[in-house]
Amino acid sequence: MTTLKAKLRDDLTTAIKARDELRSSTLRLTLTAITKEEVAGKEARELSDDDVLKVIAKEAKKRREAAEAFAQGGRTEQAARELAEGELLDAYLPKQLGDDELTAIVASAVEEAKAAGAEGPRAMGAVMKIVNPKVAGLAEGGRVAATVKKLLS
């Protein structure tokens, strides 16, 4: 069974051979981020596929944020490249939840929290505790929080 990290390495080799600069530089940076994560903390460890997915998601999010910043600064070429890198990384992540699916999950969590006695804006934490494990890796935290706020108000 190949790990996700091994797949990234294989894809990097393929990209280098194909002289695909965008793909090879993106994968190189992502593998570096994974290695950095492995040696962070008290002792080095091998990341599980779930941990590798978290690193990839973080890297993809960085690309989207950078693209936004470049676009606002009128640097369209860099923005386009960051977006392309982000899309490349998204391919390794599980398919993100659609707005309808996310809203349905959050709505049931809101009901669950209300049943447990959490109401109003203070229920946010309780609802997030219920929702987060269900949507981990399938929706960005900001999107989840926004949906929870919308349904609580």
C-alpha positions in Angstrom: 0.0 0.0 0.0 1.5 3.3 -1.0 1.3 6.2 1.4 0.1 9.6 0.2 3.6 10.9 0.8 5.1 8.2 -1.5 2.4 9.1 -4.1 3.5 12.8 -3.9 7.2 11.7 -4.4 6.3 9.5 -7.4 4.2 12.4 -8.9 7.2 14.7 -8.4 9.5 12.4 -10.2 7.0 12.1 -13.1 6.7 15.9 -13.2 10.4 16.5 -13.3 10.8 14.0 -16.1 8.0 15.7 -18.0 9.7 19.1 -17.3 6.4 20.2 -15.8 7.8 23.2 -13.8 4.5 24.2 -12.1 3.7 20.7 -10.8 7.3 19.9 -9.8 7.8 23.1 -7.8 4.4 22.8 -6.1 5.0 19.2 -5.1 8.6 20.0 -4.0 7.3 22.8 -1.7 4.6 20.5 -0.3 7.0 17.7 0.4 9.2 20.2 2.2 6.3 21.3 4.3 5.6 17.6 5.1 9.2 17.0 6.1 9.2 20.2 8.2 6.1 18.9 10.0 7.7 15.5 10.6 10.7 17.1 12.4 8.7 19.7 14.3 8.2 18.9 18.0 10.3 16.9 20.3 11.0 13.9 18.1 10.9 13.2 14.4 8.0 11.1 13.3 6.5 9.7 10.1 3.2 11.5 9.3 0.1 9.4 8.7 -1.9 10.0 5.5 -4.4 12.0 7.5 -1.6 14.3 8.8 -0.2 14.6 5.3 -3.7 15.6 4.1 -3.8 18.3 6.7 -0.4 19.7 5.5 -1.7 19.6 1.9 -4.9 21.4 2.9 -2.8 24.0 4.7 -0.6 24.5 1.7 -3.6 24.8 -0.7 -5.2 27.4 1.6 -1.9 29.4 1.6 -2.0 29.4 -2.2 -5.6 30.7 -2.2 -4.8 33.4 0.3 -1.7 34.4 -1.7 -3.7 34.5 -4.9 -6.2 36.8 -3.3 -3.4 39.1 -2.1 -1.7 39.1 -5.5 -5.0 39.8 -7.2 -5.7 42.8 -4.9 -2.2 44.1 -5.6 -2.9 43.9 -9.3 -0.3 41.2 -9.8 -2.5 38.9 -12.0 0.3 36.6 -13.2 1.4 35.6 -9.7 -2.3 35.3 -8.7 -2.9 32.9 -11.6 0.1 30.9 -10.7 -0.9 30.6 -7.0 -4.4 29.6 -8.1 -3.0 26.9 -10.4 -0.8 25.6 -7.6 -3.8 25.5 -5.2 -5.9 23.6 -7.8 -3.0 21.1 -8.3 -2.9 20.5 -4.5 -6.7 20.3 -4.3 -6.5 17.2 -6.5 -4.9 15.3 -3.6 -7.6 16.3 -1.1 -10.9 14.6 -0.6 -13.7 16.3 -2.6 -14.9 19.3 -0.6 -18.5 19.4 0.6 -20.9 21.4 -1.4 -22.8 24.3 0.3 -26.0 22.3 0.5 -24.3 19.3 2.1 -22.4 21.5 4.6 -25.6 23.4 5.5 -27.4 20.1 6.2 -24.6 18.8 8.4 -24.5 22.1 10.3 -28.3 22.3 10.7 -28.4 18.9 12.3 -25.6 19.9 14.6 -27.4 23.1 15.6 -30.5 20.9 16.5 -28.3 18.6 18.5 -26.7 21.5 20.4 -30.1 23.0 21.1 -31.4 19.7 22.4 -28.3 19.7 24.7 -29.4 23.2 25.9 -27.0 25.4 24.0 -28.8 28.4 22.5 -27.9 31.7 20.7 -24.4 33.0 19.9 -22.9 31.0 22.9 -23.9 27.8 21.1 -21.3 28.4 18.5 -18.6 26.4 20.4 -21.0 23.6 21.1 -22.1 23.4 17.4 -18.5 23.6 16.1 -17.5 20.7 18.5 -20.2 18.5 16.9 -19.6 19.6 13.3 -15.8 19.6 13.1 -15.2 15.8 13.3 -17.9 15.3 10.7 -16.4 17.7 8.1 -12.7 17.4 8.9 -10.8 17.7 5.7 -14.0 18.1 3.7 -14.6 21.8 4.3 -12.4 24.8 5.3 -12.8 26.0 8.9 -13.8 29.5 7.8 -16.6 28.2 5.6 -17.8 26.0 8.4 -17.8 28.8 11.0 -19.6 31.1 8.6 -22.3 28.5 8.0 -22.7 27.9 11.7 -23.0 31.7 12.4 -25.6 32.0 9.7 -27.7 29.2 11.0 -27.5 30.3 14.6 -28.5 33.9 14.0 
